[in-house]
Amino acid sequence: MSSVLSVPPAAPAQAVAHFAARLSFETDVSDVHADLEAGAAGVVVVDSRNVQAWEQGHLPGALHLPTAEIAARAAQLIVPGTAVVTYCWGPGCNGATRAALVFATLGYQVKEMLGGYEYWVREGFPVETPTGRHIRPVDDLTAPRSAITCGC
């Protein structure tokens, strides 16, 4: 008996609904990188971490808005109707989820960036620090060494 099939897969129509819903709530570091590089309009990337984390490194082009400050400051910093992408440390942290919830309650369309800052760095994308822009080597457990993106 198959361990995978011990619980039967969902019907195709249910699977379509599930995976489409997930993609409406989540994005990944490669797609965020592509949008930031292209200067895509209508999207703002928000780093919801504290000042110390921001200064350790953040995505170039991101807006620093700690979760505790979103409710009070979002309307002054982000034009209504702009889609927001939140990120925090990484997959072991739910800070981006909490930040996304606050943005959603304020009426913003929002997605969470899967992997957070950790996977941004591990995939070899640039980060900004007080001393400038830096790129760490690609972690071949997250992306191929020969290219920044997995091509999926």
Disulfide bonds with the S-S distance in Angstrom:
none
